[in-house]
Amino acid sequence: MTPDPVCVEASTTVEDAMRKISEKRIRHLPLVVGDKLVNMISSGDLTAWMVKSQRVEIQSVSDKLRVTVTRNKVIIVLAVIFVVLAVIGMLTS
């Protein structure tokens, strides 16, 4: 066992934990509360969490984009209808 392990507390962010793992070139981080070990976090755990977080963010952006495209299509259709009605009005005057 490492005599002075790099540890994280429950308040440590995933980004900070990933940074520690990368900088220290380690695979596991003890999670401590005070001086008591409560869990071990692996680099795989952190990577899986980050991938899931990225997927959620990508889905959110994709959903917002889809709404914007749909809204723009509706505006274009309404504009075309308006132009057609204006042309019909000019032709019938």
N, C-alpha and C positions, 0 to 999 in steps of 0.2 A: 504494500500500500504506500502511496505517496505520503511523505511525512508532512507536507504543508500543501494540501490540495486547494485548487482554485474552486471556490464555492459561489453559489448565488442564493439570494433570498427570494421569498415569494413576490416581493415588489419589483424584482428585476424584469425588465422587458425582454421579449423574445429577441429583439434586435441586439440588445446588450449581451444576452447569453450567447447568441450566434457570434458576436464579435469576440467574446472571450474564447470560445471554442476555436475560432479561426486564428486568433493571435497566439494562443498558447499551444495550438496544434494538438488538442486533446479531443477525445470522443465522448467523454461523459463529464457532467457537472453535478456535484452533490447539491441538492436543494436543502438548505438548512433554515431552521427557525431558531434564532439565538445560536446556541451551540449544539443543537440537536439535529441530526440527519433525519429528514422526513421523506426524501425521495431521491432518485437519480434521474437526471435528464440526459438523454443521449442526443448526439448530433442528428440522428435520424428522426427523433421526436420533433426537434426544432425545425428540421427541413420539411417534414410532413405538415407541421402547423403553418409554416410560411407558404407552402404550395396551396393549402386549403384557403388561406387568407387571400392569396393572389387570385384564386379561382372566383371567390366571392366578389372581389373588387372588379374583375373582368366582367362578370355577369352583370353587376350593377351598371357599369359603363355601357355595356351592350344593350341593356334594357332601356337606358336613357336615350341612347342613340336611336333605337328602334322607335321610341315614342316621338322623337324629333323628326325622323324621316316620315312617319305616318302623318304627323301634323303638317309637315311641309307638302305632302301629297294632297292633303285636303285643301290647303290654301291654293295650290296650283289649280286644282279642279274647280274651285270656286272662282278663281280669276278667269279661267277659260270660259266658264258659264257666263260670267259678267261680260266679257268681251263679245261672246256670241250674241247675247241679248242686246248689247249696245249696237252691234252691227245690224241685227234684225230691226231694231228701232230706227236706225238711220235709213235703212232700205225701205221701210214702210212709211216713212214721213214724206 
